[in-house]
Amino acid sequence: MRAAVIIIAVAVCFVLSDEAHAQRALPGMQGLQITGGMVDGIWSKDNRNESGYYFGVAMATYGKNANKWVFGTEYLRRNYPYEYGRIPVEQITGEGGFFYNFLSSPGKAVCFSIGISALAGFETVNRGDKLLDDGATLRNENGFLYGGALTLEMESYITDRVVLLLTGRERMLQGTTMGHFHAQFGIGLKFIIN
């Protein structure tokens, strides 16, 4: 199922890429991007499912050769199965990073970038509630976290001012109680604002 969605999304990118005729990824251009996706697998309502989801908002500013600086914030939630329910672990992080464009079509209708970002934020376990329904007590603490992320991103112009994003990234964080490494994959839209 996941492979079919990715193949369809890539096909739509290439089919619609010849319809955008504006100059793209020029130095100084800025875009507001909204992304969302899955963390550590495919999320479902099943109580035994350990994966989660994320949403993010960021501002991207292009430099030379379609390279860009990205600054934004992200909300991530991952669930851990416990008895008949789940224990949520939530993170809110801010990030700043540089994305290097390593491959693009001649008109920059489709670009592939690799990025490195610094992350810092806050993590809460079970929304700060230490006592579980069955009387057990959580030992995990809420706290600040820091680290980085390595991102592979594809962007494809749908129209002159709307860009489709497909992302895959690996987050590496310290200060967290839910493990240091987490894989994310998602989809998003970028709106060119100038």
trRosetta pair geometry for C-beta under 8 A, 3 or more apart (Angstrom, degrees):
i j d omega theta_ij theta_ji phi_ij phi_ji
1 4 5.8 -56 -152 32 29 111
1 5 6.7 28 153 -17 64 104
2 5 5.8 -54 -153 34 34 111
2 6 6.5 31 152 -16 66 106
2 42 6.4 -128 -67 -75 125 125
3 6 5.8 -56 -149 38 33 110
3 7 6.2 32 155 -19 66 107
4 7 5.8 -55 -145 37 30 110
4 8 6.3 29 157 -17 65 107
5 8 5.9 -57 -147 38 29 109
5 9 6.3 29 155 -20 64 108
6 9 5.7 -55 -146 36 30 112
6 10 6.4 27 157 -16 65 106
6 166 7.4 99 -139 -151 84 140
7 10 6.0 -56 -147 38 29 108
7 11 6.3 31 154 -20 64 108
8 11 5.6 -56 -147 37 30 113
8 12 6.4 33 155 -21 65 104
9 12 5.8 -53 -149 34 30 111
9 13 6.6 36 150 -23 62 103
9 164 7.3 -168 -173 163 96 137
9 166 6.1 125 130 -83 136 128
9 187 6.7 -116 -132 -111 153 130
10 13 5.5 -50 -153 30 35 117
10 14 6.6 25 155 -12 66 105
10 154 7.8 4 -108 115 89 159
10 166 7.3 -24 -75 -23 78 165
11 14 6.1 -60 -150 40 32 104
11 15 6.2 30 155 -19 67 110
12 15 5.7 -56 -141 39 30 111
12 16 6.0 9 167 -1 67 114
12 164 7.5 92 104 -36 108 177
13 16 6.6 -73 -145 48 19 94
13 17 6.0 38 157 -52 62 107
13 110 6.3 91 154 -104 115 113
13 154 7.4 6 -144 139 171 119
13 156 3.5 76 -155 72 108 173
13 158 7.9 -78 -118 -78 58 76
13 164 5.7 -131 -96 72 96 135
13 166 7.8 -76 -54 -14 147 123
14 17 5.5 -35 -137 4 30 123
14 110 7.0 -2 -91 -62 69 147
14 156 7.4 -76 -56 -142 44 148
16 19 5.5 -50 -170 22 65 120
16 20 7.7 55 146 -20 81 95
16 156 7.4 102 76 141 97 115
16 157 7.8 -137 121 104 94 58
16 158 5.3 6 130 -138 143 61
17 20 6.8 -56 -164 25 42 104
17 105 7.0 86 162 24 142 164
17 109 3.9 105 -177 148 101 129
17 110 5.5 -29 -123 -42 148 98
17 156 5.5 -75 -89 -168 105 104
17 157 6.2 96 -135 60 66 79
18 109 6.9 0 -74 -129 38 170
19 158 7.8 -7 70 171 117 40
19 159 7.0 -45 112 -106 109 54
20 24 7.1 63 134 -67 125 126
20 109 5.9 149 61 -123 112 97
20 157 3.8 -74 31 129 169 129
20 158 7.1 92 -53 83 123 18
20 159 5.8 142 -93 -176 97 19
20 160 5.3 160 -146 -78 87 47
21 160 6.9 -38 49 -88 57 101
22 160 3.9 82 -7 -145 129 104
22 161 7.6 33 30 -52 158 65
23 26 5.4 34 135 -44 115 123
24 29 8.0 -100 -168 43 37 174
24 66 7.7 18 123 -104 88 112
24 107 7.0 79 24 151 125 72
24 108 4.2 -163 86 98 119 117
24 109 6.9 149 1 -79 166 42
24 157 6.1 -97 -107 -56 141 141
25 29 6.5 -136 -133 51 20 139
25 62 5.0 -179 -161 -137 62 150
25 66 3.8 15 158 -113 147 88
25 68 7.6 -95 -144 -58 96 112
25 101 7.5 71 -176 -72 153 158
25 104 7.8 -93 35 -134 162 159
25 108 4.9 -121 26 173 123 148
25 111 6.6 87 -59 -49 155 156
26 29 4.9 98 60 -26 75 116
26 62 6.4 103 75 95 31 139
27 62 6.0 -131 -109 113 29 88
27 63 5.6 18 -121 -160 88 32
27 64 5.6 2 -77 -70 118 54
28 61 7.3 -25 -143 -169 24 93
28 62 6.8 -33 38 70 25 84
28 194 7.8 -69 139 111 86 106
29 61 7.5 162 85 -152 43 51
29 62 4.6 12 57 29 90 123
29 192 6.2 -23 179 -150 113 108
29 194 6.5 -167 -140 93 55 64
30 59 6.4 -6 -170 -176 108 95
30 60 6.7 158 -155 83 56 53
30 61 5.1 -18 -101 -99 85 72
30 62 7.5 -144 -74 7 37 78
30 192 7.4 130 86 -154 42 60
30 193 5.5 -38 93 56 94 98
30 194 5.4 27 39 44 95 95
31 59 7.4 161 82 -156 42 52
31 60 4.8 -11 59 58 91 102
31 62 7.9 54 -1 -31 101 98
31 163 6.7 -4 -157 23 158 129
31 190 4.3 39 153 172 135 107
31 191 6.1 161 -159 75 83 36
31 192 4.7 -43 -95 -95 98 52
31 193 6.4 154 -111 3 37 80
32 57 7.4 -9 -176 -169 90 89
32 58 7.7 164 -156 86 49 41
32 59 6.0 -25 -102 -103 63 69
32 60 8.0 -171 -79 19 17 78
32 190 7.0 161 79 -156 36 62
32 191 5.1 -15 59 57 89 95
32 193 5.9 56 -10 -33 98 125
33 56 7.9 8 110 109 91 95
33 57 7.3 162 87 -153 54 44
33 58 5.1 -15 61 63 99 88
33 59 7.7 170 18 -91 79 20
33 60 5.8 42 -11 -12 121 115
33 70 7.7 -31 35 -138 133 114
33 72 7.5 -67 67 -79 93 151
33 163 7.8 -48 -102 74 102 109
33 165 6.3 49 -154 -21 126 153
33 188 5.6 60 177 141 97 133
33 189 6.9 -175 -144 96 65 40
33 190 4.0 -25 -93 -99 94 84
33 191 7.6 176 -81 16 44 62
34 55 7.8 -12 -173 -171 83 88
34 56 7.3 168 -154 88 42 55
34 57 5.7 -9 -104 -104 71 74
34 188 5.6 -174 93 -157 47 100
34 189 5.7 1 54 56 91 82
34 190 7.9 174 19 -84 58 42
35 54 7.9 5 113 110 93 97
35 55 7.2 163 90 -156 54 44
35 56 4.7 -6 59 58 97 100
35 57 8.0 -174 23 -74 71 31
35 58 7.5 2 6 12 110 108
35 165 6.2 -65 -95 89 105 135
35 167 6.3 5 -149 18 143 140
35 186 5.2 93 173 116 99 134
35 187 7.1 179 -147 96 75 26
35 188 3.2 -53 -97 -71 70 139
36 53 7.0 13 -176 176 91 102
36 54 6.5 -173 -143 94 54 56
36 55 4.6 -7 -101 -105 96 70
36 56 7.2 180 -73 19 51 67
36 186 5.5 -167 102 -159 28 128
36 187 7.0 -22 65 63 68 66
36 188 6.6 130 13 -85 58 85
37 53 6.9 -171 103 -150 29 72
37 54 6.1 -9 59 55 68 89
37 167 7.1 -141 -15 68 155 97
37 184 5.9 107 89 176 120 89
37 185 5.4 -135 170 102 141 42
37 186 2.0 -123 -31 -90 134 92
37 187 6.2 126 -79 10 102 58
37 188 8.0 -72 -35 -44 103 89
38 41 6.5 -98 158 95 124 33
38 42 5.7 -35 -142 -111 161 39
38 43 5.4 -158 -125 -12 98 93
38 51 6.0 3 -175 166 102 129
38 52 7.4 144 -162 85 58 40
38 53 5.8 -44 -107 -103 47 67
38 54 7.8 145 -122 16 2 82
38 184 7.0 170 88 -149 45 60
38 185 6.0 -6 57 59 89 79
38 186 6.8 169 18 -77 54 78
39 43 7.7 45 39 -57 69 108
39 51 6.0 161 80 -171 61 77
39 52 4.2 -15 57 68 117 88
39 53 6.3 -150 5 -73 93 13
39 54 5.6 89 -48 -25 113 105
39 76 6.0 86 -64 -159 154 107
39 77 7.9 169 26 70 139 41
39 78 5.6 -91 99 -84 135 99
39 182 5.6 1 -169 171 104 119
39 183 7.3 147 -159 82 53 50
39 184 5.2 -23 -102 -98 71 82
40 50 6.6 -61 117 114 128 93
40 51 4.8 -163 88 -118 79 75
40 52 6.6 44 39 22 101 81
40 78 6.6 47 28 -127 129 123
40 182 5.6 -68 -50 -150 103 85
40 183 5.9 114 -85 51 51 81
41 49 7.6 -150 104 -167 130 92
41 50 7.1 70 37 74 138 79
41 51 3.6 -122 71 -76 95 132
42 51 6.1 116 65 56 22 167
43 49 6.6 111 -150 145 46 138
43 51 4.8 -131 -79 102 61 107
43 52 6.0 39 -91 -153 118 11
43 53 5.1 -41 -27 -50 159 97
44 49 4.8 170 55 -69 86 162
44 51 7.7 66 9 52 69 113
45 49 7.6 89 67 20 13 139
46 49 4.4 102 74 -25 94 106
47 81 5.9 97 147 -126 72 98
47 84 6.6 -38 -168 -178 163 41
47 85 6.2 -95 -142 -123 118 20
47 86 6.0 -152 -151 -46 70 93
48 81 5.0 20 -128 -96 43 152
49 79 6.8 49 95 77 78 121
49 81 7.3 125 44 -61 30 108
50 78 7.2 16 166 179 68 96
50 79 6.6 -149 -144 86 34 70
50 80 6.2 26 -132 -112 87 50
50 81 6.4 -74 -77 -12 79 93
51 78 7.1 -85 180 -137 28 82
51 79 7.5 11 74 42 32 88
52 76 6.6 80 118 175 133 78
52 77 4.9 -157 -167 102 122 56
52 78 3.4 -106 -25 -97 144 52
52 79 5.8 148 -86 0 90 71
52 89 8.0 -89 -73 63 154 81
53 76 7.7 -166 101 -146 36 56
53 77 6.1 1 56 57 71 91
54 74 5.9 9 -178 180 116 107
54 75 6.4 169 -153 89 66 52
54 76 4.2 -16 -101 -102 105 76
54 77 7.3 171 -83 19 55 60
54 184 6.0 -23 24 -134 142 131
54 186 6.9 -90 69 -63 98 146
55 74 7.1 172 89 -152 41 64
55 75 5.2 1 56 55 87 99
56 72 5.8 74 173 135 102 133
56 73 6.7 -174 -147 95 75 43
56 74 3.8 -20 -98 -103 104 87
56 75 7.3 -174 -76 22 56 60
56 188 7.7 -46 66 -96 93 144
57 72 5.5 -166 100 -158 47 111
57 73 6.0 2 57 55 84 83
57 74 7.9 -180 23 -80 52 52
58 70 5.1 24 162 -177 137 97
58 71 6.3 163 -157 85 87 32
58 72 2.5 -71 -96 -55 81 142
58 73 7.4 174 -78 20 69 45
58 95 7.5 -38 -104 70 123 102
59 70 7.3 165 82 -150 42 54
59 71 5.5 -14 57 63 91 85
59 72 6.4 161 11 -73 57 85
60 68 4.9 17 -176 167 100 139
60 69 7.2 159 -153 81 54 45
60 70 4.8 -16 -100 -99 80 83
60 99 7.8 -21 -139 24 114 135
60 190 6.5 -24 28 -140 134 133
61 68 6.2 157 78 -158 39 84
61 69 5.0 -11 58 57 95 95
61 70 7.9 -176 21 -77 64 40
62 66 6.4 -43 -150 -137 115 41
62 67 7.2 124 -159 77 64 41
62 68 4.8 -45 -101 -95 52 96
63 67 4.7 -31 63 81 104 93
63 68 6.3 178 9 -92 79 35
63 69 6.9 73 -30 -17 111 89
64 67 6.3 11 71 31 56 106
65 101 5.9 -163 134 58 83 119
66 101 3.9 43 94 -38 101 168
66 104 5.8 74 44 -53 164 158
66 108 5.7 -176 -81 -133 139 127
66 111 5.4 -137 160 -128 146 149
66 113 7.6 -132 130 -77 99 114
67 98 7.1 6 174 -177 108 91
67 99 6.4 173 -161 90 62 62
67 100 5.5 -13 -118 -119 105 47
67 101 5.3 -125 -72 4 55 92
67 113 7.6 135 -122 -129 52 119
68 98 7.6 168 91 -154 41 52
68 99 4.9 -4 60 55 84 108
68 101 7.7 73 -5 -42 85 101
68 113 7.2 -26 30 -131 101 163
69 96 7.5 -2 -178 -170 94 84
69 97 7.4 172 -154 91 57 36
69 98 5.8 -29 -102 -101 67 66
69 99 7.7 -173 -82 17 19 80
70 95 7.4 2 113 111 94 103
70 96 7.3 174 91 -147 54 41
70 97 5.5 -13 59 63 93 82
70 98 7.8 172 19 -88 78 18
70 99 6.1 48 -11 -17 116 116
70 115 6.8 6 23 -155 129 154
70 117 7.0 -54 77 -95 106 120
71 94 7.9 5 -173 180 78 92
71 95 7.1 -173 -143 95 43 57
71 96 4.7 3 -106 -107 84 83
71 97 8.0 162 -78 20 50 55
72 94 7.4 -170 104 -151 34 60
72 95 5.9 -8 62 57 71 91
73 92 7.0 4 -178 -177 105 84
73 93 6.9 171 -153 91 61 44
73 94 5.1 -32 -99 -101 79 66
73 95 7.3 161 -93 15 29 77
74 91 7.8 11 104 108 90 94
74 92 7.4 173 87 -150 48 45
74 93 5.2 -11 58 61 93 90
74 94 8.0 166 17 -90 73 22
74 95 6.6 19 -1 -4 113 120
74 121 8.0 -86 62 -66 80 158
75 90 7.1 -14 -170 -169 86 100
75 91 7.4 160 -156 86 41 55
75 92 5.5 -11 -103 -103 71 77
76 90 7.0 158 86 -156 53 52
76 91 4.5 -5 58 57 102 100
76 92 7.9 -174 23 -75 70 33
76 93 7.3 7 5 8 112 108
76 182 7.7 103 178 114 150 156
76 184 7.8 -87 -116 -91 123 131
77 88 5.8 -21 -164 -162 104 108
77 89 7.2 151 -155 79 53 47
77 90 4.9 -15 -101 -103 80 81
77 91 7.8 -170 -73 22 39 66
78 88 7.5 141 77 -155 38 58
78 89 5.1 -19 65 63 88 98
78 178 5.8 126 72 -179 137 153
78 182 7.3 -111 -66 -129 147 142
79 86 4.0 -2 -173 177 115 139
79 87 7.0 140 -160 66 62 41
79 88 5.5 -34 -100 -97 74 63
79 89 7.6 177 -89 19 25 74
80 86 6.3 139 65 -164 37 78
80 87 4.7 -24 63 59 97 96
80 88 7.9 -178 19 -82 74 18
80 89 6.6 48 -12 -12 108 110
80 178 7.4 -145 -51 -124 122 102
81 86 5.8 -47 -99 -105 41 76
81 87 8.0 -15 70 15 4 79
82 85 6.1 -19 71 74 82 71
82 86 6.5 121 23 -127 82 23
82 87 5.0 50 -4 -24 135 102
82 132 7.0 -93 134 -142 144 149
83 133 7.8 -129 72 64 148 109
83 134 6.2 140 -56 -25 167 141
85 133 7.2 82 16 13 142 136
87 125 7.0 10 161 -177 110 86
87 126 5.2 -47 -158 -73 89 101
87 132 7.5 -56 -91 -103 110 118
87 138 7.3 142 -147 -96 142 131
88 125 7.9 167 95 -158 52 41
88 126 6.3 124 54 -96 68 42
88 127 6.9 34 73 -31 114 85
89 123 6.6 2 -179 -173 93 105
89 124 7.5 177 -153 88 51 46
89 125 5.3 -12 -109 -110 83 69
89 126 7.7 -17 -77 -31 57 54
89 140 7.9 -58 -103 139 113 156
89 177 6.9 -143 -130 74 137 97
89 178 4.6 152 117 -62 165 138
90 123 7.0 164 87 -152 46 57
90 124 5.2 -8 60 58 95 91
90 127 7.4 38 15 -78 127 66
91 121 5.8 88 177 104 88 135
91 122 7.2 171 -149 87 58 42
91 123 4.8 -20 -98 -99 83 81
91 145 6.7 -41 -136 42 118 143
91 173 7.8 -66 -137 -116 156 176
91 176 7.3 -20 -89 -114 131 118
92 121 5.1 -162 97 -170 51 123
92 122 5.5 0 55 54 92 87
93 119 4.8 5 177 -170 136 104
93 120 6.5 150 -152 78 85 24
93 121 3.2 -106 -98 -25 59 144
93 122 7.9 -174 -76 24 56 48
93 145 7.3 -60 -93 80 109 106
94 119 7.3 157 78 -150 42 57
94 120 6.0 -19 57 65 88 78
94 121 6.0 152 8 -76 63 91
95 117 4.6 24 -178 168 116 131
95 118 6.6 165 -148 80 66 47
95 119 4.8 -21 -95 -97 95 74
95 120 8.0 157 -83 21 51 59
95 149 6.8 -18 -134 21 142 126
96 117 6.4 160 82 -153 27 85
96 118 5.7 -10 60 52 80 94
97 115 5.2 89 133 168 126 108
97 116 5.6 -160 -155 98 113 40
97 117 2.8 -73 -53 -93 139 74
97 118 6.5 167 -76 10 82 58
97 149 7.2 -80 -64 64 156 94
97 151 7.5 107 112 17 157 123
98 115 6.4 -174 96 -144 38 82
98 116 6.4 -2 56 55 79 79
98 117 7.9 172 19 -80 45 59
99 113 4.2 40 168 159 108 136
99 114 7.0 169 -153 84 69 25
99 115 3.5 -35 -96 -84 79 111
99 151 7.2 -49 -104 80 103 115
99 153 6.6 -26 -145 37 137 132
100 113 6.1 156 76 -156 36 82
100 114 5.6 -18 58 61 91 78
100 115 7.1 166 13 -85 63 53
101 104 5.8 2 174 -38 119 119
101 111 5.3 -44 -137 -171 113 117
101 112 7.2 115 -154 76 64 45
101 113 4.9 -44 -92 -93 55 91
102 112 6.0 -54 63 99 82 94
102 113 6.8 135 8 -119 77 36
102 114 6.0 19 -9 4 127 102
103 111 7.3 155 91 -157 54 49
103 112 4.3 7 61 47 98 115
104 108 5.0 2 167 -112 134 65
104 110 6.6 171 -151 93 62 54
104 111 4.1 -8 -105 -107 104 77
104 112 6.9 -160 -71 21 58 65
105 108 6.5 -172 66 -72 75 14
105 109 5.0 -32 65 45 137 84
105 110 4.6 69 -13 44 116 86
105 111 7.6 -100 15 -64 73 55
108 111 5.8 10 -157 -60 77 110
108 157 7.9 69 118 -19 71 124
109 156 6.5 26 148 -152 71 71
109 157 5.1 -93 -148 35 66 108
110 154 7.0 -8 -170 -173 90 96
110 155 7.3 171 -149 89 45 49
110 156 4.7 -2 -105 -104 80 89
110 157 7.8 -114 -62 14 49 74
111 154 7.3 165 86 -153 47 50
111 155 5.1 -6 57 57 94 93
111 156 7.8 -177 22 -74 61 48
112 152 7.5 -8 -171 -173 92 84
112 153 7.3 161 -154 87 48 51
112 154 5.3 -18 -101 -101 74 75
113 151 7.9 13 106 107 91 96
113 152 7.7 166 88 -154 50 42
113 153 4.9 -13 62 63 94 99
113 154 7.9 172 21 -82 70 30
113 155 7.3 14 4 2 112 105
114 150 7.5 -7 -175 -175 93 84
114 151 7.0 160 -159 86 47 56
114 152 5.6 -16 -106 -102 76 66
114 153 7.7 171 -87 20 28 76
115 149 7.9 14 105 104 94 91
115 150 7.4 163 86 -157 53 41
115 151 4.3 -11 59 60 100 105
115 152 8.0 -172 21 -72 74 24
115 153 6.5 18 -1 1 116 119
116 148 6.5 0 -175 180 84 123
116 149 7.4 166 -153 84 43 52
116 150 5.9 -11 -103 -105 73 66
116 151 7.6 -169 -73 21 27 80
117 148 6.0 159 85 -159 53 72
117 149 4.6 -6 56 53 105 96
117 151 6.7 34 -5 -8 113 118
118 146 7.9 -10 -180 -170 87 87
118 147 7.9 180 -156 106 55 29
118 148 5.5 -42 -107 -101 44 84
119 145 7.7 -12 122 116 102 94
119 146 6.7 164 95 -155 66 43
119 147 5.3 -11 61 70 104 69
119 148 5.9 167 11 -100 90 23
119 149 5.8 71 -34 -19 125 101
119 171 6.8 2 4 -146 165 103
119 173 6.5 -63 89 -95 129 99
120 144 7.4 0 -174 -178 86 99
120 145 7.1 176 -150 94 46 54
120 146 4.6 0 -107 -108 80 83
120 147 8.0 151 -78 22 51 49
121 144 7.3 176 99 -152 29 64
121 145 5.8 -14 66 60 73 91
121 146 7.9 156 20 -80 54 49
122 142 7.3 19 178 175 93 97
122 143 7.4 -156 -148 117 66 23
122 144 5.8 -42 -99 -103 65 57
122 145 7.1 152 -106 16 14 84
123 142 6.3 -168 96 -151 63 60
123 143 6.0 -5 55 61 95 60
123 144 7.7 148 15 -118 81 9
123 145 5.2 54 -19 -19 114 126
123 175 7.3 162 14 122 125 90
123 176 5.5 122 -48 -120 166 77
123 177 6.9 176 126 17 142 88
123 178 7.5 -154 -161 5 141 109
124 127 5.8 42 140 -115 126 30
124 128 5.6 -43 -160 -47 113 77
124 142 4.7 2 -114 -119 62 114
125 128 7.6 107 63 -70 57 29
125 138 6.1 -169 125 159 125 149
125 140 4.3 90 -39 106 178 123
125 141 7.2 99 18 86 127 9
125 142 6.1 -144 16 -73 79 67
125 177 5.9 -20 -68 60 134 144
125 178 8.0 171 -97 -50 100 100
126 129 4.9 -95 132 60 105 83
126 130 7.5 137 79 -81 132 23
126 132 7.5 -88 -137 -86 157 81
126 138 5.9 178 17 -27 142 163
126 140 8.0 119 7 69 102 116
128 142 5.8 -13 -96 -42 78 141
129 132 7.9 116 124 -79 103 45
129 138 7.8 88 105 17 56 131
130 137 5.4 11 154 -157 97 82
130 138 5.0 -136 -149 48 58 90
131 135 7.2 -28 -165 -141 95 30
131 136 7.7 147 -155 80 51 41
131 137 6.0 -29 -97 -102 59 70
131 138 7.8 -117 -51 7 17 85
132 135 7.0 -32 73 41 77 19
132 136 4.6 -3 42 62 122 88
132 137 7.4 -150 6 -78 85 21
132 138 6.7 106 -41 -40 99 91
140 177 4.1 98 -147 -179 115 164
141 177 6.9 153 46 -57 56 134
143 175 5.6 -131 117 175 116 100
143 177 7.9 108 31 -29 111 100
144 175 5.7 -43 98 168 56 154
145 173 4.9 25 169 178 123 120
145 174 6.5 168 -156 81 75 45
145 175 3.9 -169 -107 82 61 111
145 176 4.9 39 -113 -59 139 84
146 173 6.9 150 80 -150 22 76
146 174 5.8 -20 66 57 74 94
146 175 6.1 65 16 10 70 132
147 171 6.8 90 100 175 130 78
147 172 4.9 -150 175 103 127 62
147 173 3.7 -140 11 -106 146 46
147 174 5.4 146 -69 5 100 72
147 175 8.0 -151 -33 26 100 94
147 180 7.6 164 -108 -163 154 82
148 171 7.7 -176 102 -151 36 55
148 172 5.6 -2 62 59 74 99
149 169 5.2 20 177 174 113 124
149 170 6.7 167 -153 83 67 45
149 171 4.8 -26 -99 -102 97 65
149 172 7.0 173 -86 19 43 71
150 169 6.4 167 85 -153 45 74
150 170 5.1 -2 54 53 95 95
150 172 7.7 36 -4 -6 93 110
151 167 6.0 -24 -165 -161 107 107
151 168 7.2 151 -156 83 59 44
151 169 4.0 -20 -102 -99 76 109
152 167 7.1 149 81 -156 53 56
152 168 4.9 -8 59 62 100 94
152 169 7.1 -175 22 -77 61 58
153 165 6.2 -26 -164 -160 105 98
153 166 7.1 152 -157 79 54 50
153 167 4.8 -12 -105 -104 83 83
153 168 7.9 -167 -74 29 46 58
154 165 7.2 147 80 -156 53 47
154 166 4.5 -4 56 56 103 100
154 167 7.8 -158 26 -71 63 44
155 163 5.0 10 -174 171 107 122
155 164 6.9 157 -154 79 54 48
155 165 5.3 -17 -100 -99 81 71
155 166 7.9 -169 -75 23 38 65
155 190 6.7 -10 -138 17 125 137
156 163 6.8 151 73 -161 32 72
156 164 4.9 -18 62 58 89 100
157 160 7.2 23 -174 -106 124 20
157 162 7.4 109 -159 81 61 52
157 163 5.5 -43 -97 -103 53 77
157 164 7.9 179 -95 16 5 77
158 162 4.7 -44 60 100 108 101
158 163 6.8 176 6 -107 83 20
158 164 5.3 88 -45 -28 109 100
159 162 4.6 45 41 34 96 100
160 192 7.6 -92 135 49 63 136
161 191 6.3 26 152 -162 91 66
161 192 4.5 -123 -145 51 68 98
162 189 6.3 -25 -164 -165 91 107
162 190 7.4 146 -160 77 42 54
162 191 6.1 -13 -103 -105 66 66
162 192 7.6 -114 -54 9 27 86
163 189 6.9 137 73 -164 54 54
163 190 4.0 -16 61 59 110 103
163 191 7.8 -154 22 -66 80 24
163 192 6.9 85 -17 -39 108 94
164 187 7.5 -25 -173 -167 87 94
164 188 7.8 145 -165 83 46 46
164 189 6.5 -31 -105 -104 48 66
165 187 6.6 145 86 -166 68 45
165 188 4.0 -15 62 65 119 91
165 189 6.7 -154 13 -72 94 16
165 190 5.8 86 -39 -23 117 101
166 186 7.8 -177 -152 96 45 43
166 187 5.8 -14 -104 -107 63 72
167 184 7.3 -2 116 113 104 98
167 185 6.7 179 96 -148 60 47
167 186 5.2 -6 59 60 100 81
167 187 7.5 -176 20 -79 79 25
167 188 6.8 15 -3 8 117 112
168 183 7.5 -12 -171 -171 85 92
168 184 7.2 168 -154 91 41 58
168 185 4.7 -5 -105 -105 76 87
169 183 7.4 161 88 -155 44 50
169 184 4.9 -8 61 59 89 101
169 185 7.7 168 20 -80 61 45
170 181 6.4 -12 -175 -161 100 94
170 182 7.3 158 -156 79 54 39
170 183 5.6 -24 -101 -100 74 66
170 184 7.6 -177 -81 20 26 75
171 181 7.1 155 81 -151 57 42
171 182 4.8 -10 54 58 105 91
171 183 8.0 -161 18 -74 75 19
171 184 6.6 50 -17 -11 105 114
172 180 6.0 18 -155 158 66 90
172 181 5.7 -7 -101 -97 71 73
173 176 4.8 61 108 -17 117 130
173 180 6.0 -161 62 -150 56 57
173 182 7.7 -5 11 11 110 107
174 180 6.8 14 -82 -125 51 103
176 179 6.9 -39 109 58 120 33
176 180 6.7 152 55 -95 115 47
178 182 7.7 24 115 -65 108 128
179 182 6.7 116 93 -61 109 88
